[in-house]
């Protein structure tokens, strides 16, 4: 469970759609997922309940586009649900 300041949207910053704490990003929801997000679209997505880890390496010049992180979370969740 993350502290209030680390929850998604807690500081009303456009870049805080996903919560953050101790070098890990925490998406909204009750699944207990967490992830590391690197510059240019590198990801480590961890879904403990499903025992799924997804690693994405990339060099995407659009990594700062609106909704980029949330689209990835949705994509990773779909993969985890399908397994």
C-alpha positions in Angstrom: 0.0 0.0 0.0 1.5 3.3 -1.0 1.3 6.6 0.9 -1.2 9.2 -0.2 1.4 11.5 -1.8 2.6 8.6 -4.0 -0.9 7.6 -5.3 -1.9 8.3 -8.9 -3.0 11.9 -9.4 -2.3 12.9 -5.9 -0.4 16.0 -6.8 -2.6 16.9 -9.8 0.4 17.0 -12.1 -0.2 15.9 -15.7 2.8 13.7 -15.5 1.6 12.0 -12.3 -1.1 9.8 -13.8 0.7 6.9 -12.3 1.8 7.0 -8.6 5.5 6.9 -7.7 7.6 5.8 -4.8 11.1 4.5 -4.1 12.0 4.4 -7.8 8.9 2.4 -8.7 5.7 3.5 -10.4 2.4 2.3 -9.0 -0.7 2.4 -11.3 -4.2 2.9 -10.0 -6.1 -0.2 -9.1 -6.1 -3.1 -6.6 -3.9 -5.6 -8.4 -0.7 -4.7 -6.7 1.3 -4.0 -9.9 4.3 -1.9 -10.0 6.8 -0.9 -12.7 10.1 0.7 -13.5 9.9 3.2 -16.4 13.0 4.3 -18.2 13.5 7.2 -20.6 12.5 6.5 -24.2 10.0 3.8 -23.4 11.8 1.1 -21.4 9.7 -0.7 -18.9 9.7 -3.4 -16.3 6.1 -4.3 -15.4 5.5 -6.6 -12.4 2.1 -8.2 -11.6 2.7 -10.3 -8.5 -0.9 -11.8 -8.3 -0.6 -13.2 -11.9 3.1 -14.0 -11.4 3.9 -12.0 -14.6 6.9 -9.8 -15.4 7.1 -8.0 -18.7 10.2 -6.2 -19.9 10.1 -3.8 -22.8 13.2 -2.3 -24.3 12.8 0.4 -26.9 14.0 3.8 -28.1 10.7 5.5 -28.7 11.0 9.3 -29.5 7.3 9.8 -28.6 7.8 8.6 -25.0 6.5 12.0 -23.7 3.3 12.0 -25.7 0.0 12.4 -23.8 -1.3 9.1 -22.4 1.8 7.2 -23.2 2.2 5.6 -19.8 -1.4 4.8 -19.3 -1.6 3.1 -22.7 1.3 0.9 -21.7 -0.3 0.0 -18.4 -3.5 -1.0 -20.2 -1.5 -3.1 -22.7 0.5 -4.9 -20.0 -2.7 -5.6 -18.0 -4.3 -7.1 -21.1 -1.3 -9.4 -21.5 -1.3 -10.4 -17.9 -5.0 -11.1 -18.0 -4.6 -13.3 -21.1 -2.0 -15.5 -19.4 
